[in-house]
Amino acid sequence: NAGVTQTPKFQVLKTGQSMTLQCAQDMNHEYMSWYRQDPGMGLRLIHYSVGAGITDQGEVPNGYNVSRSTTEDFPLRLLSAAPSQTSVYFCASTSSGVWNEQFFGPGTRLTVL
Amino acid sequence: GENVEQHPSTLSVQEGDSAVIKCTYSDSASNYFPWYKQELGKRPQLIIDIRSNVGEKKDQRIAVTLNKTAKHFSLHITETQPEDSAVYFCAASGAGGSEKLVFGKGTKLTVNP
């Protein structure tokens, strides 16, 4: 199993550009989530999904869109990138249930100029 | 919503000493409390977790305690080693499940040889 994979590893954007961060998992997990990590801020939840076709907002959803058309994939879209979106983005997945481990992907380091 | 406070933000110990990191949470509905270790440039990885129906859990040199009445939980690392140096994050599940964890801001632990 590859676990949770993310592409790209690094990305530089100009203000106003759009892009999609890819996330995939091969563990047949129902739940998937996107977090951003900023220095001194821990990990903050952007969006999450409890299954194909179902998504919901987390703590910091503004400026981001998600969709979940398959169990395996959960892309994160930046519609119009802003410098405040410079961060490290982690995708995570977990099997359904309250007490299950979240597995994180390797992260995408995004810089918006 | 859930709020998680983590202290201290930095902790420096001598090799062989013990380290304790403390977290408090606000939502009494939280029932799952994982701890993640993140080495520099790597993804967060689960090291131990505890469920609300358990007061203490131990795994070799690592232990976690939970006080539901006071709404706080702690990570204890005994006989610290240089390879324990990393950033540690606590998290709480809030009213939802493990798919939308709320994280503390992290503790940078340095173990000096």
Interface residues (C-beta under 8 A of the other chain):
Chain A: Y31 M32 S33 Y35 G40 M41 G42 L43 R44 L45 Y48 S49 V50 G58 E59 F90 T94 S96 G97 V98 W99 N100 E101 Q102 F104 G105 P106 G107
Chain B: G1 Q6 S9 N31 Y32 P34 K42 R43 P44 Q45 L46 D49 R51 F89 S93 G97 S98 E99 K100 L101 V102 F103 G104 K105 G106
